[in-house]
């Protein structure tokens, strides 16, 4: 798993699949709070090279299917210049289903979708 120096990556017809560990953190802005996992920089670099390609429409978001424990959902990875890595947003229903709290480290599986 990435973060400890190991990672698992598979390629499929629809994209690549990665497993990693990351810590949940909260961004508070205005009246809303958002929760994210920051992917390790090395994994973000690999995703950028393998799956994002040299040009992305919009601001570089990538569609993914994320799995955390028994919960799978479709979302996007967002590039962060501040973190120099991709961010994975985690909605409240996922946090609740998996008993996640801010600061908790979890194992994630991310399937980058080349086409939906």
C-alpha positions as CSV (number, residue, x, y, z in Angstrom):
1,X,0.0,0.0,0.0
2,X,1.2,3.5,-0.8
3,X,2.3,5.5,2.2
4,X,4.3,2.6,3.6
5,X,6.4,2.3,0.5
6,X,4.2,-0.4,-1.2
7,X,1.3,0.1,-3.5
8,X,-1.1,-2.1,-5.4
9,X,-2.0,-1.0,-8.9
10,X,-4.0,-2.9,-11.5
11,X,-5.0,-1.8,-15.0
12,X,-8.4,-2.7,-16.6
13,X,-10.2,-1.7,-19.7
14,X,-11.9,1.2,-17.8
15,X,-8.8,2.4,-15.9
16,X,-6.3,1.6,-13.1
17,X,-7.1,0.4,-9.6
18,X,-5.0,1.6,-6.7
19,X,-4.9,0.8,-2.9
20,X,-3.4,3.1,-0.4
21,X,-3.7,4.4,3.2
22,X,-4.6,8.0,4.0
23,X,-5.8,10.1,6.9
24,X,-9.2,11.8,6.9
25,X,-9.1,15.6,7.4
26,X,-11.7,18.4,7.4
27,X,-11.8,21.6,5.5
28,X,-14.1,24.2,7.0
29,X,-15.1,27.2,4.8
30,X,-18.0,29.4,5.4
31,X,-21.0,27.4,6.7
32,X,-19.9,24.1,5.2
33,X,-17.3,21.5,6.1
34,X,-15.8,19.1,3.6
35,X,-13.9,15.9,4.4
36,X,-11.0,14.6,2.3
37,X,-8.3,12.0,2.1
38,X,-5.1,13.4,0.5
39,X,-3.5,10.7,-1.6
40,X,0.3,10.2,-1.1
41,X,2.3,12.4,-3.5
42,X,4.0,9.4,-5.2
43,X,0.6,7.8,-5.9
44,X,-0.8,11.1,-7.1
45,X,2.2,11.4,-9.5
46,X,1.6,7.9,-10.8
47,X,-2.1,8.6,-11.3
48,X,-1.3,11.9,-13.1
49,X,1.1,10.1,-15.4
50,X,-0.8,6.9,-16.1
51,X,-4.4,7.9,-15.9
52,X,-4.7,11.7,-16.3
53,X,-2.6,12.1,-19.3
54,X,-1.0,15.3,-20.4
55,X,-4.3,17.2,-20.8
56,X,-7.5,17.2,-18.8
57,X,-10.7,19.1,-19.5
58,X,-11.8,21.5,-16.8
59,X,-9.4,21.8,-13.9
60,X,-8.0,18.3,-13.9
61,X,-10.5,16.3,-11.9
62,X,-10.6,12.5,-12.5
63,X,-13.7,10.4,-12.2
64,X,-13.2,7.5,-9.8
65,X,-15.0,4.7,-8.0
66,X,-13.8,4.7,-4.4
67,X,-14.1,1.9,-1.9
68,X,-13.6,2.3,1.8
69,X,-14.4,-0.8,3.9
70,X,-17.7,-2.1,2.7
71,X,-18.8,1.2,1.1
72,X,-18.3,2.0,-2.6
73,X,-19.2,5.3,-4.3
74,X,-18.6,7.3,-7.4
75,X,-16.9,10.6,-7.1
76,X,-13.9,12.5,-8.5
77,X,-10.3,13.1,-7.4
78,X,-9.4,16.7,-7.4
79,X,-5.8,18.0,-7.9
80,X,-4.5,20.2,-5.1
81,X,-1.7,22.6,-5.8
82,X,-1.3,23.3,-2.1
83,X,-0.9,19.5,-1.3
84,X,0.8,18.7,-4.6
85,X,-1.5,15.6,-4.6
86,X,-5.0,14.5,-5.4
87,X,-7.8,14.9,-2.9
88,X,-10.6,12.4,-2.5
89,X,-13.8,13.9,-1.0
90,X,-15.7,11.7,1.4
91,X,-19.4,12.4,1.8
92,X,-21.3,12.2,5.1
93,X,-23.1,8.9,4.3
94,X,-19.7,7.2,3.7
95,X,-18.2,8.5,6.9
96,X,-21.3,7.4,8.9
97,X,-21.4,3.9,7.3
98,X,-17.7,3.3,8.0
99,X,-17.6,5.0,11.4
100,X,-14.9,7.5,10.2
101,X,-13.9,10.5,12.2
102,X,-11.5,13.3,11.4
103,X,-7.9,12.2,11.9
104,X,-8.6,8.5,11.3
105,X,-6.4,6.6,8.8
106,X,-8.1,4.2,6.5
107,X,-7.3,1.9,3.6
108,X,-8.8,3.1,0.3
109,X,-9.3,1.5,-3.1
110,X,-9.5,3.9,-6.0
111,X,-10.5,2.8,-9.5
112,X,-9.8,5.6,-12.0
113,X,-12.5,5.6,-14.6
114,X,-11.4,6.5,-18.2
115,X,-15.0,6.4,-19.4
116,X,-18.5,6.3,-17.8
